[in-house]
Amino acid sequence: SVPFLIRLFPSLLTKFVYLNFLAFPFFVDFRRPELLVNNTISLYLTTEPGITVGIWHTVPGSRGAEAQGKDQRWYEEALADAHPVIIYLHGNGGTR
């Protein structure tokens, strides 16, 4: 019956292969990264009309003392300085 169900509903295969309906760790608000990771804020980029991508910006530990209590503007300005930026692409799980 499993092949028959997959033939009728191909989206089921995608759900069970990638498990993108699960958010791990459970019961965590990923919009508030400062509760999980030090010196991190959540930002949103509009890549094209109707598409918004959520990102976390984390400054390195060496700048941790400087980042304490700073607002979103400080983090955005930190992206423009001479420090390198590392981009980590987490996959398609729907969480950061």
Buried (B, 14 or more C-beta within 10 A) or exposed (E): EEEEEBEEEEEEEEEEEEEEEEEEEEEEEBEEBEEEEEBBBBBEEEEEEEEEEBBBBBBEEEBEEEBEEBEEEEBEEBEEEEEEEEEEEEEEEEEB
